[in-house]
């Protein structure tokens, strides 16, 4: 009986940890961030990648405070750029993300 209880507790802990990791990967700075999906994701990604000269899309957000869409692009050198788009998928601004030695972002 005790062995079953230990195994059950370990399984619950593993599931809880895995759920937290999945939740963290899906969100941005705020748990209420909503990722861009569907054809809007395709279009926003294409515009952002063209604007940055390439890279890979590493995060997206709808309803960003600096534009309707935000697309984070990670360049080949590891640097990141946030590209802000309006509802019509026009670039309205972009800025580099910088991290300090502690991993804190200076946006």
N, C-alpha and C positions, 0 to 999 in steps of 0.2 A: 504494500500500500504506500509506504513512504517513497519508494523508488518511482512509482507512478506520479505522485505529487510533485517530486522534483522535476521529472521530465515535463509535466504539464506546465509548471511555473517557467521552465526554461523556454518552452515553446511560446508561451504568451509574451515573454520578454523579447524574444526574437521577432515576433510579429509586430510588436509595438515599435521596436527600433527600426524595422524595415519600413513601416508606415511613415515614421518621422522622416526617414531619408528620402522617400518618394515625395512627400509633401515639400521638403526643402528644395528638391531638384526642380519642381514645377513652378515655384514662386520666384519672385524677384526680391526687391527690397521690402515688400509688404505682402502679407498673406492674402490680401484682397486683390492683388494684381491679376489681371485677366490676360492670358496669352492670345495672340492673334491666331486665328484658325482658318481653315478652308482656302478659298481662292484669294481672300484678302492676305493671308500669310504668303502665298506664292507671289503676289504682286508687290507687297511691301518688301519682301526679301530681295526680289530682283532690283527694285529701285535702290534699296540701301546698299546692296553689293556693287551696283554700278557707281553709286556716289562715293564709295570708299575705295574703289579700284580693285575690289575682290576681297577674299577672306571667306569666313563661314559665319552664318547666323548662329549666335550662341544664346540669345534670349529675345523675347518679344513681349510687348505689352500694348493693350488697347486702353485708351483713355489716360495716357500719360499727362502729367501736369505741363509738359512743354510742347505737346502736340497731340493729335488724335492717336497716332501710332508711334511707338518707339521700337526700333530694331537695334539690338546690340550686335555688332560685327566684331569678330576676333580675327585680326590679321595674322599673316604667316609668322610675323615676328613676335606674336603673343600679345601685342597691344590691342586695346579694345576701343571702339568708337560707338557712341550712341547716336543713331540717326533718327531725327524726329520728322514725322510726315504729317500732312494734313489729311482730311477725309478723302481728298482726291488723289492721294498718294504722291503729292509733290513734297520735295525736301524743303523743310522750313528751317532747318538748322542741324548741326551735328557738333559733338564735342567728344574729346578723348576722355576715357576713364583712366584715372591714375590711382595706383595703390601705394601706400607707404610701406615701410619695412614690416609693420604689424599686420598688413593685409587690409587695413581700413581704406575705404575708397574716398578719394577726393574728387568729387564730380563737379 
